[in-house]
Amino acid sequence: MKPRVAILEASHWHVPLYHVALAEQADVVVVSDRNLEVADRFAMSFGATACADWREAAVRRDLDMAFVFGRHREMPEIARTLIARGLPFCIEKPAGLSSTQVYEIAKLASEANVPTTVPFVQRVGPLATLLQKVGRPDHATFRFIAGPPDRYIRSGCEWMLDPMEAGGGCFINLGIHFIDLFLQAVAEPITRVQSALHQRAHNTLVEDHAVVLMETISGRSAVVETGYLFPNSPRKREVSFYASSAAGYVSVGDDGIATFTDAAGNSFVEQIDLDSDPLYNQFAKRVLLGLADGFRGLPSLSELAIAMEVVDQAYAQVH
């Protein structure tokens, strides 16, 4: 039998990216959103019930798990409610406005033995596979430049431009994926963070460009550059990446041509797809299959909290 699922706060721009997996492998029984028209539209596509208040959906007794979206400010309250009723859930990053909030809900979920996971979708994508070729990197750079912030207004998520609701701009939204990738690769704590955040391009209250340097306890380093600088275009974004270690050097440009050069100087080239949108369906399928064993091996709230510490430090330098 397919897991019975709730989608909470469906106006989040990522929800359509989960649609195929949820339609195929779940029985979506309820969809909530404060904009009832949005909830109705998604509910109709799944043959589900719609409601305007996520609390009404969360208390239903016919659920096996929930997919949690919504405003970052409200995510901890949603998580606490689900934990209190013992319902497993997958919650969009960042799950709160600070690492303190995420650590709190991670602790509550652990104590209550409620399975939870976080869609760090880059872990199931080709960048993670490329990183494995160099092992633990000495140095890396991740560059992810997305489209302009007015796309959030068009999608009904104008709150993403309000730091009180979203916690920040492009770095908390986009950069956290690459903090996580680096942490997974180096397998040691980040002990130093330097940041430069800018609002020049769009004059919004949140940053539209960020450059953050991370260093670990042993001196491994990574630079994460994110932005809302790419024009409105079918191409959507620009992505590039490199990592180096004693094992060799791996790089990929926006054209998707990935090159690994080993320590002996031998180069291997492959074409990869850098579009991260399809990764959400892949991840959702793993979540639905992983419900049976408590999401074992999937990203955890504790790992999200560790990545959020870097976000906190980056923002603390400019606030």
VOBA-1610 file (N, C-alpha, C; in pm, whole numbers, padded with zeros to 5 digits, always signed):
BEGIN
Met+00084-00120+00000Met+00000+00000+00000Met+00088+00126+00000Lys+00050+00224-00077Lys+00128+00347-00085Lys+00115+00426+00045Pro+00223+00496+00086Pro+00214+00579+00206Pro+00111+00691+00188Arg+00033+00715+00294Arg-00065+00824+00292Arg+00004+00951+00340Val+00000+01053+00255Val+00087+01169+00270Val+00007+01298+00279Ala+00057+01391+00362Ala+00008+01529+00364Ala+00114+01620+00302Ile+00072+01716+00224Ile+00159+01823+00174Ile+00118+01950+00248Leu+00210+02004+00327Leu+00179+02120+00409Leu+00242+02246+00350Glu+00158+02345+00323Glu+00198+02475+00266Glu+00248+02459+00122Ala+00153+02430+00035Ala+00183+02387-00102Ala+00222+02498-00198Ser+00215+02624-00155Ser+00252+02732-00247Ser+00403+02748-00261His+00480+02673-00185His+00626+02674-00198His+00665+02635-00342Trp+00761+02706-00398Trp+00796+02687-00540Trp+00855+02550-00569His+00897+02476-00467His+00951+02342-00491His+00844+02235-00506Val+00723+02261-00460Val+00621+02157-00459Val+00600+02094-00597Pro+00592+02172-00706Pro+00574+02108-00837Pro+00687+02011-00873Leu+00807+02031-00816Leu+00920+01945-00847Leu+00906+01806-00784Tyr+00816+01794-00686Tyr+00791+01666-00619Tyr+00671+01592-00680His+00600+01658-00770His+00467+01612-00808His+00466+01472-00867Val+00557+01444-00959Val+00555+01314-01027Val+00577+01201-00927Ala+00677+01215-00841Ala+00706+01110-00744Ala+00589+01089-00649Leu+00531+01198-00602Leu+00419+01186-00508Leu+00297+01124-00575Ala+00274+01161-00701Ala+00159+01106-00772Ala+00175+00957-00799Glu+00299+00913-00824Glu+00325+00773-00858Glu+00338+00683-00736Gln+00401+00733-00632Gln+00441+00643-00523Gln+00379+00676-00388Ala+00288+00773-00383Ala+00222+00808-00258Ala+00073+00823-00280Asp-00001+00816-00172Asp-00143+00848-00173Asp-00157+00981-00098Val-00155+01090-00173Val-00167+01223-00111Val-00313+01241-00071Val-00336+01254+00060Val-00474+01260+00109Val-00518+01399+00150Val-00421+01490+00178Val-00458+01626+00217Val-00348+01722+00176Val-00389+01840+00132Val-00297+01947+00092Val-00340+02075+00162Ser-00245+02143+00227Ser-00279+02268+00294Ser-00203+02384+00232Asp-00266+02500+00237Asp-00199+02627+00207Asp-00288+02741+00253Arg-00226+02847+00302Arg-00304+02962+00347Arg-00381+03024+00232Asn-00330+03004+00110Asn-00405+03042-00010Asn-00485+02920-00054Leu-00612+02917-00017Leu-00694+02798-00041Leu-00704+02764-00189Glu-00693+02865-00275Glu-00697+02839-00419Glu-00580+02751-00461Val-00462+02778-00403Val-00344+02695-00431Val-00364+02554-00377Ala-00413+02545-00254Ala-00437+02413-00194Ala-00537+02333-00277Asp-00643+02400-00321Asp-00744+02333-00404Asp-00684+02280-00534Arg-00600+02361-00596Arg-00543+02322-00725Arg-00456+02196-00710Phe-00369+02195-00611Phe-00284+02078-00591Phe-00366+01959-00544Ala-00460+01983-00454Ala-00543+01873-00403Ala-00618+01806-00518Met-00669+01885-00609Met-00743+01831-00722Met-00653+01742-00807Ser-00527+01781-00824Ser-00436+01703-00907Ser-00402+01568-00844Phe-00418+01557-00711Phe-00389+01432-00642Phe-00516+01357-00599Gly-00632+01418-00618Gly-00754+01360-00566Gly-00760+01365-00415Ala-00707+01474-00358Ala-00696+01489-00213Ala-00792+01595-00161Thr-00797+01608-00029Thr-00873+01713+00038Thr-00785+01836+00053Ala-00844+01955+00043Ala-00770+02080+00060Ala-00814+02150+00187Cys-00722+02222+00251Cys-00757+02307+00364Cys-00662+02425+00370Ala-00705+02532+00435Ala-00626+02655+00440Ala-00528+02656+00557Asp-00551+02576+00659Asp-00469+02577+00780Asp-00393+02446+00791Trp-00260+02455+00794Trp-00179+02333+00803Trp-00209+02253+00930Arg-00254+02322+01035Arg-00285+02252+01161Arg-00399+02152+01142Glu-00495+02190+01059Glu-00608+02101+01031Glu-00560+01975+00961Ala-00465+01992+00869Ala-00411+01876+00797Ala-00325+01791+00890Ala-00246+01855+00976Ala-00149+01783+01059Ala-00213+01689+01160Val-00336+01717+01202Val-00399+01634+01305Val-00475+01516+01248Arg-00480+01504+01117Arg-00553+01390+01058Arg-00487+01259+01101Arg-00569+01160+01132Arg-00519+01033+01183Arg-00490+00931+01072Asp-00523+00967+00947Asp-00505+00871+00837Asp-00374+00895+00761Leu-00275+00956+00826Leu-00150+00990+00760Leu-00037+00898+00802Asp+00053+00870+00707Asp+00177+00798+00736Asp+00296+00892+00748Met+00291+01005+00676Met+00399+01103+00682Met+00353+01234+00618Ala+00436+01337+00635Ala+00408+01468+00574Ala+00531+01520+00502Phe+00507+01594+00395Phe+00609+01674+00329Phe+00583+01819+00368Val+00682+01882+00435Val+00664+02014+00494Val+00735+02119+00411Phe+00660+02221+00370Phe+00714+02334+00296Phe+00685+02462+00377Gly+00649+02571+00312Gly+00607+02689+00386Gly+00718+02787+00415Arg+00679+02892+00487Arg+00771+03000+00523Arg+00872+02948+00625His+00997+02991+00610His+01102+02945+00699His+01071+02979+00844Arg+01011+03093+00868Arg+00978+03134+01005Arg+00882+03036+01071Glu+00793+02976+00994Glu+00689+02889+01049Glu+00730+02742+01056Met+00839+02707+00991Met+00879+02566+00983Met+00901+02502+01120Pro+00967+02569+01216Pro+00986+02503+01346Pro+00854+02470+01415Glu+00755+02557+01406Glu+00625+02529+01468Glu+00558+02408+01401Ile+00564+02403+01269Ile+00507+02288+01199Ile+00578+02160+01243Ala+00711+02165+01249Ala+00789+02047+01290Ala+00753+02004+01431Arg+00745+02098+01524Arg+00712+02063+01662Arg+00573+01998+01671Thr+00480+02047+01593Thr+00345+01990+01594Thr+00345+01847+01543Leu+00418+01821+01436Leu+00424+01686+01381Leu+00497+01591+01475Ile+00602+01640+01538Ile+00676+01557+01633Ile+00587+01521+01752Ala+00509+01618+01800Ala+00422+01593+01915Ala+00318+01485+01886Arg+00276+01476+01761Arg+00177+01372+01727Arg+00242+01247+01668Gly+00377+01247+01661Gly+00449+01127+01622Gly+00447+01096+01474Leu+00431+01199+01389Leu+00421+01176+01245Leu+00554+01200+01176Pro+00610+01102+01106Pro+00733+01123+01030Pro+00715+01232+00924Phe+00825+01301+00892Phe+00813+01405+00791Phe+00946+01433+00723Cys+00932+01487+00602Cys+01043+01543+00524Cys+01020+01693+00520Ile+01117+01771+00569Ile+01099+01916+00578Ile+01201+01987+00491Glu+01154+02082+00411Glu+01243+02160+00325Glu+01346+02235+00408Lys+01466+02248+00354Lys+01561+02335+00421Lys+01511+02480+00406Pro+01542+02567+00501Pro+01634+02550+00613Pro+01566+02505+00743Ala+01435+02480+00742Ala+01360+02430+00858Ala+01358+02528+00975Gly+01395+02653+00949Gly+01395+02755+01054Gly+01481+02872+01013Leu+01493+02967+01103Leu+01570+03088+01073Leu+01713+03082+01125Ser+01745+02981+01207Ser+01879+02972+01266Ser+01911+02828+01299Ser+02039+02803+01322Ser+02080+02668+01362Ser+02022+02631+01498Thr+02004+02728+01587Thr+01947+02701+01718Thr+01808+02639+01704Gln+01726+02695+01616Gln+01592+02642+01595Gln+01598+02501+01537Val+01689+02478+01444Val+01696+02346+01380Val+01750+02243+01479Tyr+01850+02280+01559Tyr+01898+02188+01662Tyr+01785+02150+01758Glu+01700+02247+01791Glu+01590+02220+01884Glu+01495+02115+01828Ile+01453+02132+01702Ile+01358+02034+01648Ile+01427+01900+01622Ala+01556+01903+01588Ala+01629+01776+01571Ala+01632+01699+01703Lys+01654+01769+01814Lys+01657+01706+01946Lys+01519+01651+01983Leu+01416+01729+01958Leu+01280+01684+01988Leu+01244+01559+01909Ala+01279+01558+01779Ala+01247+01443+01695Ala+01323+01319+01742Ser+01450+01337+01780Ser+01529+01223+01827Ser+01472+01168+01957Glu+01438+01256+02050Glu+01385+01211+02179Glu+01250+01142+02163Ala+01171+01188+02067Ala+01039+01129+02044Ala+01043+01011+01948Asn+01164+00983+01895Asn+01181+00873+01799Asn+01091+00891+01677Val+01083+01015+01627Val+01005+01046+01507Val+01101+01057+01389Pro+01089+00973+01287Pro+01178+00981+01171Pro+01159+01113+01094Thr+01270+01174+01058Thr+01266+01298+00980Thr+01379+01296+00878Thr+01362+01374+00772Thr+01469+01390+00675Thr+01455+01525+00607Val+01560+01561+00533Val+01572+01694+00472Val+01616+01677+00326Pro+01553+01745+00232Pro+01589+01727+00091Pro+01718+01799+00050Phe+01831+01747+00096Phe+01960+01789+00042Phe+01978+01714-00091Val+01910+01763-00194Val+01899+01687-00318Val+02031+01675-00393Gln+02124+01765-00368Gln+02253+01754-00438Gln+02326+01626-00402Arg+02291+01565-00290Arg+02355+01438-00252Arg+02322+01327-00350Val+02208+01337-00419Val+02171+01232-00515Val+02203+01273-00658Gly+02275+01384-00674Gly+02305+01435-00807Gly+02449+01409-00849Pro+02484+01453-00970Pro+02617+01424-01025Pro+02731+01496-00957Leu+02706+01611-00892Leu+02816+01680-00824Leu+02870+01596-00710Ala+02781+01530-00637Ala+02826+01443-00528Ala+02911+01328-00581Thr+02870+01273-00697Thr+02947+01164-00757Thr+03084+01213-00802Leu+03090+01333-00859Leu+03218+01389-00901Leu+03310+01411-00782Leu+03255+01461-00673Leu+03336+01484-00553Leu+03403+01356-00505Gln+03335+01245-00520Gln+03390+01118-00473Gln+03518+01079-00547Lys+03536+01133-00668Lys+03655+01099-00745Lys+03783+01153-00681Val+03772+01263-00606Val+03891+01320-00543Val+03900+01283-00395Gly+03803+01208-00345Gly+03806+01173-00204Gly+03781+01295-00117Arg+03857+01310-00012Arg+03843+01428+00075Arg+03916+01545+00009Pro+03844+01646-00038Pro+03912+01755-00110Pro+03992+01844-00017Asp+04104+01895-00069Asp+04178+01999+00002Asp+04111+02134-00020His+04065+02157-00143His+04002+02283-00178His+03889+02257-00278Ala+03786+02340-00271Ala+03674+02327-00364Ala+03607+02462-00382Thr+03539+02477-00494Thr+03458+02596-00520Thr+03326+02552-00583Phe+03218+02606-00530Phe+03084+02579-00583Phe+03023+02714-00625Arg+02974+02720-00748Arg+02913+02844-00798Arg+02775+02811-00852Phe+02671+02876-00795Phe+02533+02849-00834Phe+02461+02983-00842Ile+02442+03030-00962Ile+02379+03161-00985Ile+02242+03139-01046Ala+02139+03166-00967Ala+02001+03143-01010Ala+01940+03270-01068Gly+01814+03258-01109Gly+01744+03370-01170Gly+01707+03479-01071Pro+01652+03590-01120Pro+01625+03707-01035Pro+01517+03679-00931Pro+01519+03755-00821Pro+01427+03726-00710Pro+01280+03752-00741Asp+01250+03823-00850Asp+01108+03846-00879Asp+01035+03717-00915Arg+01110+03609-00939Arg+01043+03482-00966Arg+00969+03432-00842Tyr+01015+03471-00724Tyr+00944+03433-00602Tyr+00812+03507-00590Ile+00810+03629-00636Ile+00685+03706-00636Ile+00586+03643-00733Arg+00634+03606-00852Arg+00546+03545-00951Arg+00489+03411-00904Ser+00566+03339-00822Ser+00520+03208-00776Ser+00439+03216-00648Gly+00412+03338-00600Gly+00334+03353-00478Gly+00415+03336-00351Cys+00547+03345-00362Cys+00636+03330-00245Cys+00714+03459-00221Glu+00642+03572-00222Glu+00708+03701-00202Glu+00775+03710-00065Trp+00733+03626+00030Trp+00795+03623+00164Trp+00943+03588+00156Met+00988+03526+00048Met+01129+03492+00033Met+01218+03615+00027Leu+01160+03732+00003Leu+01237+03856-00003Leu+01229+03933+00127Asp+01170+03874+00231Asp+01157+03935+00363Asp+01247+03858+00460Pro+01354+03918+00509Pro+01445+03844+00596Pro+01380+03795+00725Met+01274+03859+00771Met+01205+03814+00891Met+01129+03684+00867Glu+01091+03659+00742Glu+01020+03536+00706Glu+01113+03428+00652Ala+01215+03470+00578Ala+01302+03374+00508Ala+01436+03352+00578Gly+01478+03447+00662Gly+01607+03434+00730Gly+01723+03492+00653Gly+01705+03513+00524Gly+01811+03566+00439Gly+01774+03543+00294Gly+01873+03559+00206Gly+01846+03549+00064Gly+01913+03429+00000Cys+01996+03456-00100Cys+02048+03347-00183Cys+02137+03250-00107Phe+02203+03296-00001Phe+02295+03203+00066Phe+02221+03098+00149Ile+02126+03141+00231Ile+02050+03042+00308Ile+01966+02954+00217Asn+01923+03007+00105Asn+01836+02934+00014Asn+01913+02837-00076Leu+02021+02884-00136Leu+02096+02804-00233Leu+02227+02749-00176Gly+02296+02831-00100Gly+02429+02793-00054Gly+02431+02676+00041Ile+02324+02657+00115Ile+02323+02552+00216Ile+02341+02413+00156His+02297+02393+00031His+02319+02264-00037His+02469+02234-00050Phe+02548+02338-00078Phe+02689+02316-00105Phe+02771+02314+00023Ile+02723+02381+00127Ile+02782+02361+00259Ile+02772+02213+00295Asp+02652+02159+00274Asp+02630+02017+00307Asp+02719+01926+00223Leu+02729+01951+00092Leu+02816+01867+00008Leu+02960+01869+00057Phe+03009+01988+00092Phe+03147+02001+00140Phe+03164+01927+00273Leu+03069+01944+00364Leu+03077+01875+00493Leu+03079+01724+00474Gln+02996+01673+00382Gln+02994+01530+00356Gln+03127+01482+00300Ala+03190+01566+00218Ala+03315+01525+00152Ala+03435+01528+00247Val+03443+01633+00330Val+03563+01648+00415Val+03551+01570+00545Ala+03428+01543+00590Ala+03404+01464+00711Ala+03477+01520+00833Glu+03475+01652+00847Glu+03528+01717+00966Glu+03463+01854+00981Pro+03466+01912+01099Pro+03393+02037+01123Pro+03453+02157+01049Ile+03365+02249+01015Ile+03407+02379+00964Ile+03430+02471+01084Thr+03548+02530+01090Thr+03585+02608+01207Thr+03602+02757+01178Arg+03602+02795+01051Arg+03621+02937+01017Arg+03535+02971+00897Val+03465+03084+00905Val+03376+03128+00798Val+03401+03276+00773Gln+03418+03314+00647Gln+03426+03454+00606Gln+03323+03478+00498Ser+03256+03593+00503Ser+03148+03616+00407Ser+03149+03757+00351Ala+03097+03767+00230Ala+03069+03896+00166Ala+02932+03883+00100Leu+02836+03961+00147Leu+02698+03953+00097Leu+02660+04088+00037His+02584+04083-00074His+02552+04206-00148His+02404+04212-00184Gln+02354+04334-00194Gln+02215+04358-00236Gln+02209+04458-00352Arg+02318+04470-00424Arg+02332+04573-00526Arg+02242+04552-00647Ala+02229+04427-00692Ala+02164+04400-00821Ala+02015+04430-00820His+01947+04397-00710His+01800+04407-00710His+01745+04493-00596Asn+01833+04542-00509Asn+01792+04632-00399Asn+01681+04571-00314Thr+01690+04441-00288Thr+01595+04376-00200Thr+01647+04378-00056Leu+01563+04339+00038Leu+01604+04336+00178Leu+01692+04216+00209Val+01693+04117+00119Val+01781+04001+00136Val+01893+04008+00032Glu+02004+03940+00060Glu+02116+03945-00033Glu+02083+03875-00164Asp+02131+03933-00274Asp+02114+03869-00405Asp+02246+03815-00459His+02354+03831-00381His+02484+03773-00417His+02560+03745-00288Ala+02623+03629-00280Ala+02699+03593-00161Ala+02823+03515-00200Val+02933+03547-00135Val+03057+03469-00147Val+03100+03434-00006Val+03110+03305+00021Val+03143+03259+00157Val+03259+03160+00151Leu+03362+03187+00231Leu+03477+03099+00243Leu+03463+03017+00371Met+03478+02885+00359Met+03473+02795+00474Met+03606+02723+00487Glu+03654+02710+00610Glu+03776+02634+00636Glu+03751+02535+00748Thr+03810+02417+00736Thr+03793+02314+00838Thr+03909+02318+00938Ile+03896+02233+01038Ile+03996+02229+01144Ile+04135+02191+01092Ser+04141+02115+00981Ser+04271+02075+00926Ser+04317+02165+00812Gly+04240+02269+00780Gly+04280+02363+00676Gly+04222+02337+00539Arg+04133+02239+00526Arg+04062+02221+00399Arg+03967+02339+00380Ser+03945+02379+00255Ser+03865+02500+00234Ser+03772+02486+00114Ala+03667+02568+00117Ala+03576+02576+00003Ala+03520+02716-00004Val+03494+02759-00127Val+03425+02885-00152Val+03290+02851-00213Val+03185+02909-00156Val+03050+02894-00211Val+03004+03030-00259Glu+02975+03040-00388Glu+02921+03163-00445Glu+02779+03136-00495Thr+02685+03216-00448Thr+02547+03202-00492Thr+02493+03340-00528Gly+02388+03341-00609Gly+02329+03469-00645Gly+02194+03454-00711Tyr+02121+03564-00712Tyr+01997+03578-00787Tyr+02025+03672-00905Leu+02129+03644-00980Leu+02180+03737-01080Leu+02151+03697-01223Phe+02115+03571-01245Phe+02092+03524-01382Phe+01962+03584-01435Pro+01958+03625-01561Pro+01834+03682-01616Pro+01722+03579-01626Asn+01599+03626-01636Asn+01488+03535-01666Asn+01515+03469-01801Ser+01525+03338-01801Ser+01568+03267-01922Ser+01531+03120-01908Pro+01504+03052-02019Pro+01482+02907-02012Pro+01602+02832-01954Arg+01721+02891-01958Arg+01840+02825-01903Arg+01836+02822-01750Lys+01761+02912-01689Lys+01733+02917-01545Lys+01851+02960-01458Arg+01972+02910-01484Arg+02081+02936-01390Arg+02216+02904-01454Glu+02322+02941-01383Glu+02458+02907-01424Glu+02526+02835-01308Val+02590+02722-01338Val+02650+02639-01234Val+02791+02598-01276Ser+02885+02602-01182Ser+03019+02548-01208Ser+03080+02501-01076Phe+03188+02423-01086Phe+03238+02355-00967Phe+03379+02304-00993Tyr+03463+02304-00888Tyr+03589+02230-00896Tyr+03626+02180-00756Ala+03706+02076-00751Ala+03762+02026-00626Ala+03896+01962-00655Ser+03988+01976-00559Ser+04121+01918-00577Ser+04167+01847-00451Ser+04250+01744-00472Ser+04310+01670-00362Ser+04435+01601-00415Ala+04500+01524-00330Ala+04617+01449-00375Ala+04580+01348-00483Ala+04451+01309-00488Ala+04408+01211-00588Ala+04389+01271-00726Gly+04372+01402-00734Gly+04352+01465-00863Gly+04266+01589-00856Tyr+04212+01627-00969Tyr+04138+01753-00984Tyr+04014+01726-01068Val+03899+01769-01018Val+03776+01751-01093Val+03710+01886-01113Ser+03654+01908-01231Ser+03587+02035-01258Ser+03473+02013-01355Val+03374+02100-01346Val+03263+02097-01441Val+03218+02241-01465Gly+03197+02274-01593Gly+03150+02406-01628Gly+03001+02407-01654Asp+02949+02523-01689Asp+02805+02537-01710Asp+02757+02457-01830Asp+02849+02417-01915Asp+02813+02333-02030Asp+02793+02186-01992Gly+02819+02153-01866Gly+02801+02016-01820Gly+02914+01922-01855Ile+03022+01975-01911Ile+03138+01890-01941Ile+03223+01878-01816Ala+03230+01757-01762Ala+03304+01731-01639Ala+03436+01662-01673Thr+03544+01709-01611Thr+03676+01652-01635Thr+03740+01613-01503Phe+03788+01490-01497Phe+03867+01446-01382Phe+04007+01415-01430Thr+04107+01480-01371Thr+04247+01455-01402Thr+04312+01394-01280Asp+04362+01272-01293Asp+04419+01205-01176Asp+04561+01252-01148Ala+04618+01202-01039Ala+04750+01248-00996Ala+04859+01216-01096Ala+04836+01118-01183Ala+04934+01082-01285Ala+04919+01167-01411Gly+04818+01254-01413Gly+04799+01341-01528Gly+04704+01290-01633Asn+04636+01180-01606Asn+04540+01124-01701Asn+04404+01191-01682Ser+04345+01236-01794Ser+04217+01307-01786Ser+04104+01222-01844Phe+03989+01233-01778Phe+03869+01161-01820Phe+03755+01261-01828Val+03682+01260-01940Val+03579+01360-01965Val+03443+01292-01979Glu+03341+01353-01921Glu+03205+01303-01936Glu+03108+01421-01939Gln+02993+01398-01995Gln+02886+01499-02000Gln+02786+01467-01890Ile+02754+01567-01807Ile+02657+01546-01700Ile+02548+01653-01707Asp+02437+01625-01642Asp+02323+01718-01638Asp+02329+01793-01506Leu+02348+01924-01512Leu+02360+02005-01392Leu+02227+02065-01346Asp+02119+02033-01414Asp+01989+02084-01373Asp+01947+02012-01245Ser+01937+02085-01135Ser+01903+02023-01007Ser+01754+01999-00989Asp+01670+02057-01074Asp+01525+02041-01056Asp+01480+01894-01057Pro+01529+01810-01151Pro+01486+01670-01151Pro+01528+01592-01026Leu+01622+01643-00950Leu+01669+01571-00832Leu+01563+01563-00724Tyr+01467+01656-00725Tyr+01364+01656-00620Tyr+01273+01534-00633Asn+01236+01498-00755Asn+01158+01375-00771Asn+01238+01253-00731Gln+01366+01249-00767Gln+01451+01136-00728Gln+01457+01124-00576Phe+01474+01238-00511Phe+01485+01235-00365Phe+01352+01195-00302Ala+01242+01249-00354Ala+01111+01214-00298Ala+01084+01065-00306Lys+01126+01003-00415Lys+01108+00857-00426Lys+01187+00784-00319Arg+01309+00830-00291Arg+01389+00768-00186Arg+01325+00787-00049Val+01266+00904-00027Val+01199+00931+00100Val+01082+00836+00119Leu+01000+00821+00018Leu+00882+00736+00029Leu+00922+00590+00051Leu+01027+00545-00015Leu+01077+00409+00008Leu+01141+00398+00146Gly+01206+00506+00190Gly+01278+00504+00317Gly+01190+00517+00439Leu+01063+00548+00419Leu+00972+00559+00534Leu+00969+00428+00612Ala+00981+00317+00543Ala+00970+00185+00608Ala+01081+00162+00709Asp+01200+00221+00688Asp+01310+00200+00782Asp+01352+00328+00853Gly+01259+00424+00862Gly+01287+00547+00936Gly+01384+00641+00868Phe+01385+00640+00733Phe+01471+00728+00652Phe+01620+00702+00679Arg+01653+00577+00707Arg+01794+00544+00733Arg+01881+00580+00614Gly+01990+00650+00640Gly+02085+00688+00536Gly+02050+00817+00462Leu+01933+00873+00488Leu+01895+01000+00426Leu+01940+01117+00512Pro+01952+01236+00454Pro+01998+01352+00531Pro+01911+01378+00654Ser+01975+01418+00762Ser+01905+01434+00889Ser+01891+01581+00928Leu+01802+01605+01022Leu+01788+01740+01077Leu+01916+01785+01148Ser+01985+01692+01211Ser+02111+01728+01278Ser+02215+01774+01176Glu+02220+01709+01061Glu+02313+01752+00956Glu+02273+01888+00901Leu+02144+01913+00889Leu+02098+02045+00847Leu+02139+02150+00950Ala+02126+02119+01078Ala+02162+02215+01182Ala+02311+02251+01175Ile+02396+02152+01147Ile+02539+02178+01135Ile+02566+02272+01018Ala+02500+02248+00904Ala+02515+02337+00789Ala+02462+02477+00821Met+02354+02483+00898Met+02298+02614+00934Met+02391+02694+01024Glu+02481+02629+01097Glu+02580+02703+01175Glu+02665+02791+01084Val+02701+02738+00967Val+02779+02817+00872Val+02697+02937+00822Val+02569+02913+00793Val+02481+03022+00752Val+02475+03130+00860Asp+02458+03088+00985Asp+02454+03183+01095Asp+02581+03268+01100Gln+02696+03203+01086Gln+02822+03275+01094Gln+02838+03372+00977Ala+02796+03329+00859Ala+02805+03417+00741Ala+02720+03542+00759Tyr+02599+03526+00810Tyr+02512+03641+00829Tyr+02555+03727+00947Ala+02614+03668+01048Ala+02655+03744+01166Ala+02760+03847+01131Gln+02836+03825+01025Gln+02944+03917+00988Gln+02893+04043+00920Val+02768+04043+00878Val+02715+04161+00807Val+02597+04225+00877His+02548+04163+00986His+02431+04216+01056His+02475+04297+01178
//
